[in-house]
Amino acid sequence: MEKSALQKARAAYQPKLPLGLRGNVSIKEGAPTESVADQAEIKALFPNTYGLPLIEFVHATEARTYAPMNVGVILSGGQAPGGHNVICGIFDELKRQNPESRLYGFLMGPGGLVDHKYKELTAELIDEYRNTGGFDMIGSGRTKLEKVSQYESGLAILRELNIKALVIIGGDDSNTNACALAEYYAAQGAGVQVIGCPKTIDGDLKNEQIETSFGFDTACKTYAEVIGNIQRDANSARKYWHFIKLMGRSASHIALECALQCQPNVTIVSEEVEAKEQSLDDIVSYIAGIVAERAAKGNNFGTVLIPEGLIEFVPAIKKLIKELNDLLATTEAVEATAGKSGEEVVAWVKAHLQADNCATLESLPAGVQKQLALDRDPHGNVQVSLIETEKLLSEMVGKKLAEMAEAKEYVGKFSPLHHFFGYEGRCAAPSNYDADYCYALGTSAAQLIANGKTGYMAIVTNTTAPAAEWVAGGVPITMMLNMEKRSGEMKPVIKKALVDLNGAPFKTFAAQRDKWAAETCYVYPGPIQYFGPTEVCDQCTVTLKLEQAK
């Protein structure tokens, strides 16, 4: 693999470890745990992995010996910066414990386990990927491990390779699957441990035990750099409004963090929209009002941050989408719309919707109406993710401003530009924070395995302090489960963490947003720094600092 000068220098970076993971390590067990909700149901579903204690790793004076062990690792779901360092941490700790231990990577996600596609991860291969972004060492995939046939197929290859433990690196769904797999193997007496690691750039896998999911820090810093560059350009040219959509379909953590880092003129937080039951017109009127206020001061420019999943949080549109999903799945709809033009399909849909939902649909631009009526996924559901929300909002703001201009309420020039920052941040070279955090997670996972644990997620806390003071350990995944309706059935899942409107990050943003709207208070974060003073290179996100009150 050809490397750039930065990659060569970066490969030599040795991630910092908490003191509890250095040298000789012992474990400190806490009291038995219970799930966050639905305790009776979760306990009944997970009798072998429920009620386990929290684990903390502490420095030990006495050395211990470790038998050689073969371990498998899987990258599951979307990419997130730092995944390779989790694998490097597992590898280094396994080899430190016993040089005869082996690590196998299953290729292209959980499907590699089911389909028996794998490769041994050697020191030579591992060294190629230290402190690099991406998941290309072994690839990733979105196969869900939910069926007994999958568990058994996986068990066959695990036995063939004499693998005694499996680490699944993924988000909330992947770790829920890891918990189910751990329970199945424990119930069968299969002798295979399963450990999870918290990954997602969206930041929605966090709770009292998990301070943050890995990749969130790097992705937000990557987006913030580009947003800052755009803001500098906007402040230089003074003639464009930039509508910027950011990843985060289920939660607005990325948009909020980027707002705290860059101080844009407008940031929409999906969770607030839902809590206040705002309509799309409410959002449009809010943005148009800020555009008009800035225009009155001669500032015909600005930046607007929009979470990817905003549309699904607008109550009226959520209600519309629900009826559309039900309506378009009927035999009558399939037969009536077959071979029809887009306009004809939209007309048929409007004739069969409830009056309030029809009114909501008609309030949307014609192009979006067609997307909602025509574009459906393999399950027959509306493909909301295809809607270019940034363009939808700018078009509607433009119309609102035209109305305001006719009423003499707006004088100015509105020239919108559009951006979507998503994939740009998923495979960035990890920040020092993510490089250290992920390496510690991998080391923790290897220690959990060495101590015979299963059904745990590796965790690292106190991460606003210097890395030496971080606290590593493990949390039983069952502790994070609750029952939710998925695909019409009640299932145990890890609850997604949405933006807390009463939390310090949102309150800090809310206290400043009116000033940021009216004035030009832009911050230009610049690129991620890997070498230099700690106060420049090793800082965590603003969100985490505020949440930890440090």
C-alpha positions in Angstrom: 0.0 0.0 0.0 1.5 3.3 -1.1 1.4 5.9 1.7 1.5 9.7 1.8 3.9 11.5 4.1 1.2 12.1 6.6 0.2 8.4 6.6 3.8 7.4 7.2 4.1 9.8 10.1 0.7 8.8 11.4 1.5 5.0 11.3 4.2 5.7 13.9 1.8 7.3 16.3 1.4 5.1 19.4 -2.1 5.6 20.9 -2.3 6.5 24.5 -3.8 4.0 26.9 -5.5 4.4 30.3 -3.3 3.4 33.3 -5.7 0.6 34.0 -4.9 -1.1 30.7 -1.1 -0.8 30.9 1.1 -3.7 32.1 -0.5 -6.1 34.5 -4.3 -5.9 34.5 -7.0 -7.2 36.9 -10.7 -6.7 37.0 -13.0 -5.0 39.5 -16.6 -6.2 39.4 -19.6 -4.0 40.4 -23.0 -5.0 41.6 -25.4 -7.0 39.4 -27.2 -4.9 36.8 -30.6 -4.8 35.2 -32.0 -3.5 31.9 -33.0 0.2 31.6 -36.6 -0.8 31.2 -38.9 -3.9 30.7 -36.8 -5.9 33.2 -39.0 -8.9 33.4 -39.2 -9.3 29.6 -35.5 -8.7 29.0 -34.5 -11.2 31.8 -36.8 -13.8 30.3 -35.2 -13.4 26.8 -31.6 -13.3 28.1 -31.5 -15.7 31.1 -27.8 -16.5 30.6 -26.5 -13.0 30.1 -28.8 -10.9 32.2 -27.9 -9.3 35.5 -24.1 -9.4 35.0 -21.9 -6.8 36.8 -20.2 -3.8 35.4 -16.5 -4.4 34.9 -13.6 -2.0 35.5 -9.9 -2.7 34.6 -7.4 -1.7 37.1 -3.6 -1.9 37.3 -2.3 -5.1 39.0 1.0 -5.7 40.7 1.2 -9.4 39.8 1.7 -10.7 36.3 -0.6 -13.5 35.0 -0.2 -16.0 32.3 -2.6 -16.3 29.4 -3.3 -19.4 27.3 -3.3 -18.8 23.5 -6.7 -18.0 22.1 -8.1 -17.5 18.6 -10.4 -14.5 18.3 -12.6 -13.3 15.4 -13.6 -9.7 14.7 -16.4 -8.2 12.6 -17.0 -4.6 11.4 -20.7 -4.1 11.1 -22.7 -1.3 9.6 -21.5 2.1 8.2 -17.9 3.1 8.4 -16.7 5.3 11.3 -13.2 6.7 11.9 -11.1 4.6 14.3 -12.4 1.1 13.4 -9.0 0.0 12.4 -7.5 1.1 15.7 -10.1 -1.1 17.6 -8.8 -4.1 15.6 -5.2 -3.0 16.3 -5.9 -2.7 20.0 -7.4 -6.2 20.0 -4.4 -7.6 18.1 -1.7 -6.0 20.2 -3.3 -7.1 23.5 -3.9 -10.6 22.3 -0.3 -10.9 21.2 0.9 -9.3 24.5 -1.0 -11.9 26.5 0.3 -14.7 24.4 2.2 -14.5 21.1 0.5 -17.7 19.9 -2.9 -16.1 19.9 -4.5 -15.4 16.5 -6.9 -12.9 15.2 -9.2 -13.5 12.3 -11.2 -10.9 10.4 -14.6 -11.9 8.9 -14.9 -10.1 5.6 -17.6 -7.6 4.6 -19.4 -7.6 7.9 -21.6 -10.2 9.7 -22.2 -11.8 6.3 -18.6 -13.0 6.3 -19.3 -15.0 9.5 -22.4 -16.6 8.0 -20.8 -17.3 4.6 -17.4 -18.3 6.0 -15.4 -15.6 4.4 -12.4 -14.5 6.5 -8.6 -13.9 6.7 -6.1 -14.1 9.4 -4.9 -10.7 10.5 -1.1 -10.8 10.7 1.3 -8.3 12.2 2.3 -7.2 8.7 -1.3 -6.5 7.7 -2.2 -4.8 11.0 0.8 -2.4 10.7 -0.5 -1.2 7.3 -3.7 0.1 9.0 -2.6 1.7 12.2 -4.3 5.1 12.8 -6.0 5.0 9.4 -9.6 5.8 8.5 -12.0 3.5 6.8 -13.0 -0.2 7.2 -11.0 -1.5 4.2 -8.8 -3.8 6.3 -11.7 -6.4 6.3 -14.7 -4.4 4.9 -18.1 -4.0 6.5 -21.7 -4.9 5.8 -25.2 -4.6 7.1 -26.3 -8.3 7.4 -28.3 -8.7 10.6 -27.4 -11.7 12.8 -31.0 -12.6 13.9 -31.7 -16.1 12.8 -30.7 -19.4 14.4 -29.5 -20.6 11.0 -27.1 -17.7 10.9 -25.9 -18.4 14.4 -25.3 -22.1 13.6 -23.5 -21.3 10.3 -21.3 -18.9 12.2 -20.6 -21.5 14.8 -19.4 -24.0 12.3 -16.6 -21.7 11.0 -15.8 -20.6 14.5 -15.2 -24.2 15.5 -13.3 -25.0 12.4 -10.9 -22.1 13.2 -10.9 -22.9 16.9 -12.2 -19.3 17.6 -13.3 -18.9 21.2 -14.4 -15.3 21.1 -16.0 -12.9 18.6 -15.8 -9.1 18.7 -18.6 -7.2 16.9 -17.8 -3.6 16.2 -21.0 -1.7 15.4 -23.9 0.6 16.3 -27.0 0.0 18.4 -28.5 -2.6 16.1 -25.2 -4.5 15.6 -24.7 -4.6 19.4 -28.2 -5.7 20.0 -27.5 -8.6 17.5 -24.2 -9.2 19.4 -26.2 -9.6 22.7 -28.6 -12.0 21.1 -25.7 -14.0 19.6 -24.0 -14.1 23.0 -27.1 -15.4 24.7 -27.6 -18.1 22.0 -24.1 -19.4 22.3 -24.2 -19.3 26.1 -27.5 -21.2 26.1 -26.1 -23.8 23.7 -22.9 -24.2 25.7 -21.0 -23.4 22.5 -17.9 -22.1 24.4 -17.9 -18.9 22.3 -17.8 -15.5 23.9 -19.2 -12.4 22.2 -18.1 -8.8 22.9 -19.4 -5.6 21.3 -17.8 -2.2 20.7 -19.8 1.1 20.4 -19.5 2.6 16.9 -21.4 5.2 14.9 -20.6 8.7 13.7 -24.3 9.7 14.4 -23.5 9.8 18.1 -26.8 8.1 19.0 -25.2 5.1 20.8 -24.5 6.6 24.2 -26.0 6.4 27.7 -24.8 6.5 31.3 -22.1 3.9 30.6 -21.1 4.9 27.1 -19.9 8.5 26.9 -19.7 8.6 23.2 -19.6 6.3 20.2 -16.3 6.2 18.3 -16.0 8.1 15.0 -18.3 10.9 16.2 -15.4 13.1 17.2 -13.5 12.8 13.9 -16.6 13.0 11.7 -17.8 16.2 13.4 -14.3 17.8 13.2 -14.2 16.9 9.5 -17.6 18.4 8.8 -16.8 21.4 11.0 -13.7 22.1 9.0 -15.6 22.3 5.7 -18.5 24.2 7.2 -15.9 26.7 8.6 -14.4 27.0 5.1 -17.8 27.6 3.6 -18.6 30.3 6.3 -15.3 32.0 5.5 -16.2 32.0 1.8 -19.7 33.3 2.6 -18.3 36.1 4.7 -15.9 36.9 1.9 -18.3 36.9 -1.1 -21.3 38.1 1.0 -23.9 36.9 -1.6 -24.8 33.3 -0.9 -26.9 31.4 1.6 -25.5 27.9 2.1 -27.9 25.2 3.0 -25.9 22.3 4.5 -27.4 18.9 5.2 -25.4 16.7 7.7 -25.6 13.0 8.4 -27.9 11.9 11.3 -31.1 10.4 10.2 -32.2 9.2 13.7 -30.7 12.0 15.8 -29.3 15.5 15.4 -26.1 15.1 17.4 -23.8 15.9 14.4 -25.7 19.1 13.4 -25.7 20.3 17.1 -22.0 19.6 17.5 -21.1 21.3 14.3 -23.2 24.3 15.4 -21.3 24.5 18.7 -18.0 24.3 16.8 -18.8 26.8 13.9 -21.6 29.1 15.2 -23.7 29.2 11.9 -26.7 31.5 11.5 -29.3 28.7 11.6 -29.3 25.2 12.9 -32.4 23.1 12.9 -32.6 20.3 15.6 -35.0 17.6 14.6 -35.8 16.7 18.2 -36.9 20.2 18.9 -39.1 20.3 15.8 -40.9 17.2 17.0 -41.2 18.4 20.7 -42.7 21.7 19.6 -44.9 20.0 16.9 -43.6 22.4 14.3 -44.8 22.3 10.8 -42.6 22.5 7.7 -44.0 26.1 7.3 -42.9 26.9 10.8 -39.4 25.9 10.0 -39.4 27.8 6.6 -40.8 30.9 8.3 -38.1 30.8 10.9 -35.3 30.6 8.4 -36.9 33.2 6.1 -37.3 35.5 9.1 -33.5 35.3 9.8 -32.7 35.8 6.1 -34.8 38.9 6.1 -33.3 40.2 9.4 -29.8 39.8 8.1 -30.8 41.4 4.7 -32.0 44.4 6.5 -28.5 44.9 7.8 -27.0 44.4 4.3 -26.0 40.8 5.0 -27.4 38.7 2.1 -25.5 35.6 3.1 -25.5 33.0 5.8 -25.3 29.3 6.7 -28.1 26.8 7.6 -27.3 23.4 9.1 -30.0 20.7 8.6 -30.0 17.2 10.0 -30.5 14.4 7.5 -33.6 13.0 9.2 -35.4 16.3 9.7 -38.4 15.5 7.5 -39.3 12.4 9.5 -39.4 14.5 12.7 -42.0 17.0 11.4 -45.2 15.6 13.0 -47.5 16.4 10.0 -45.1 14.9 7.5 -44.5 11.8 9.8 -48.2 11.3 9.8 -48.4 11.8 6.0 -45.6 9.2 5.5 -47.3 6.7 7.7 -50.5 6.9 5.7 -48.6 6.8 2.4 -46.8 3.7 3.5 -50.1 2.0 4.3 -51.9 3.3 1.2 -49.2 2.5 -1.4 -48.9 -1.0 -0.1 -52.5 -1.9 -0.9 -53.4 -4.0 -4.0 -55.7 -1.2 -5.1 -52.8 1.3 -5.2 -50.5 -1.1 -7.0 -53.1 -1.8 -9.7 -54.3 1.8 -10.0 -50.9 3.4 -10.3 -49.3 0.8 -12.6 -48.0 2.4 -15.8 -49.2 5.8 -14.8 -47.2 9.0 -15.1 -45.8 10.8 -12.0 -48.5 13.4 -12.1 -51.3 10.8 -12.4 -49.9 8.8 -9.5 -49.8 11.9 -7.3 -53.3 12.8 -8.3 -54.6 9.3 -7.4 -52.7 9.5 -4.1 -54.3 12.9 -3.2 -57.7 11.5 -4.0 -57.3 8.7 -1.4 -55.5 10.5 1.4 -57.2 11.9 4.5 -57.9 15.6 4.1 -55.1 16.8 6.5 -52.5 14.6 5.0 -53.5 15.7 1.5 -53.1 19.3 2.6 -49.6 18.5 3.9 -48.7 16.8 0.6 -49.9 19.7 -1.4 -47.8 22.1 0.7 -44.7 20.5 -0.7 -43.0 21.3 -4.0 -44.2 19.2 -6.9 -40.9 17.3 -7.1 -41.0 16.2 -3.5 -44.7 15.2 -4.0 -43.5 12.9 -6.8 -40.7 11.5 -4.7 -43.1 10.6 -1.8 -45.6 9.0 -4.2 -43.3 7.2 -6.5 -40.0 6.2 -4.8 -40.5 3.2 -2.5 -38.0 0.8 -1.0 -38.1 -3.1 -1.3 -40.5 -3.2 1.7 -42.9 -0.8 -0.1 -42.1 2.2 2.2 -41.5 5.7 1.1 -37.8 6.4 0.6 -37.6 9.5 2.8 -33.8 9.5 2.6 -33.9 10.4 -1.1 -35.5 13.7 -0.4 -33.0 16.5 -0.7 -34.1 18.4 2.4 -31.6 21.2 1.9 -33.0 21.9 -1.5 -36.6 21.5 -0.3 -36.1 24.1 2.4 -34.2 26.6 0.3 -36.9 26.4 -2.4 -39.7 27.0 0.2 -37.7 29.8 1.9 -37.3 31.4 -1.5 -41.1 31.4 -2.0 -41.7 32.7 1.5 -39.3 35.6 0.9 -41.0 36.4 -2.4 -44.3 36.7 -0.5 -42.6 38.8 2.1 -41.2 41.1 -0.6 -44.6 41.6 -2.0 -45.9 42.6 1.4 -42.9 45.0 1.8 -41.5 42.9 4.6 -38.3 41.9 2.9 -35.8 43.7 0.7 -32.7 41.7 -0.3 -31.2 39.1 -2.6 -31.5 35.4 -1.8 -29.1 33.1 -3.6 -29.0 29.6 -2.1 -26.3 27.0 -2.6 -26.6 23.4 -1.4 -24.3 20.8 0.2 -24.6 17.4 1.8 -21.8 16.3 4.0 -22.0 12.6 4.8 -19.6 10.2 3.3 -16.8 12.8 3.5 -16.6 12.2 7.3 -17.1 8.5 7.7 -13.6 7.3 6.7 -11.5 10.3 7.7 -8.2 9.5 9.4 -9.1 9.4 13.1 -8.4 12.3 15.4 -6.0 11.7 18.3 -9.1 11.4 20.5 -10.7 8.6 18.3 -7.3 6.9 17.7 -6.7 6.7 21.4 -10.3 5.9 22.3 -10.6 3.1 19.7 -7.3 1.6 20.6 -8.4 1.5 24.3 -11.8 0.0 23.3 -10.0 -2.8 21.4 -7.6 -3.4 24.3 -10.6 -3.6 26.7 -12.4 -6.0 24.4 -9.3 -8.3 24.5 -9.2 -8.1 28.3 -12.9 -8.9 28.6 -12.3 -12.0 26.5 -9.2 -12.9 28.6 -11.4 -12.7 31.7 -14.0 -15.0 30.3 -16.8 -12.4 29.7 -19.5 -12.6 27.2 -22.5 -10.4 26.3 -20.5 -7.3 27.2 -19.7 -4.1 25.4 -16.2 -2.6 25.8 -16.4 0.9 27.3 -14.0 3.7 28.2 -15.1 6.6 30.4 -13.7 9.8 31.9 -12.5 10.7 28.4 -12.6 14.5 28.9 -9.5 13.9 31.1 -6.0 13.1 29.8 -5.9 9.5 28.3 -3.9 8.2 31.3 -6.9 8.9 33.5 -9.5 7.3 31.3 -11.3 4.3 32.9 -11.7 1.2 30.8 -14.1 -1.7 31.4 -17.2 -3.4 30.1 -21.0 -3.1 30.5 -23.5 -6.0 30.0 -25.3 -5.2 26.8 -28.6 -6.4 28.5 -28.3 -3.4 30.8 -28.9 -1.1 27.8 -31.9 -3.0 26.4 -35.6 -2.1 26.3 -38.5 -3.4 24.3 -39.6 -1.5 21.2 -41.9 -2.2 18.3 -39.9 -3.1 15.2 -41.6 -4.3 12.0 -44.8 -4.8 13.9 -43.3 -6.9 16.7 -42.0 -6.1 20.1 -38.2 -6.7 20.2 -35.4 -6.1 22.6 -33.2 -3.3 21.3 -30.6 -0.8 22.5 -32.5 2.5 22.8 -31.2 5.3 20.4 -29.9 8.4 22.3 -31.6 11.5 20.8 -30.6 15.1 21.5 -31.7 15.9 25.0 -33.4 19.3 24.9 -32.7 19.6 28.6 -29.1 18.7 28.2 -26.2 21.1 28.5 -25.2 20.9 24.8 -28.6 21.9 23.5 -29.1 24.6 26.2 -25.7 26.1 25.4 -26.7 26.3 21.7 -30.2 27.6 22.4 -28.8 30.4 24.6 -26.6 31.6 21.7 -28.5 30.9 18.5 -30.4 34.3 18.3 -27.1 36.1 18.4 -25.5 33.8 15.9 -28.6 34.4 13.6 -28.5 38.1 13.7 -24.7 38.7 13.8 -21.9 37.0 11.9 -20.2 35.1 14.7 -18.6 32.4 12.6 -15.8 30.2 13.9 -13.4 28.6 11.5 -12.1 25.4 13.2 -9.6 24.4 10.5 -8.4 20.9 9.7 -7.9 18.1 12.3 -4.4 18.5 13.9 -2.5 15.3 14.7 0.8 16.7 15.9 1.3 19.6 18.3 0.2 20.8 21.7 -2.4 18.8 23.6 -4.9 21.7 23.7 -4.9 21.7 19.9 -4.6 18.0 19.1 -6.2 15.9 21.8 -9.5 17.7 22.5 -12.8 15.9 22.6 -16.1 17.2 21.1 -17.8 20.3 22.6 -20.8 18.0 23.2 -18.8 15.7 25.4 -17.2 18.5 27.4 -20.6 20.1 28.1 -22.2 16.7 29.0 -19.4 15.9 31.4 -19.5 19.5 32.7 -15.8 19.9 32.2 
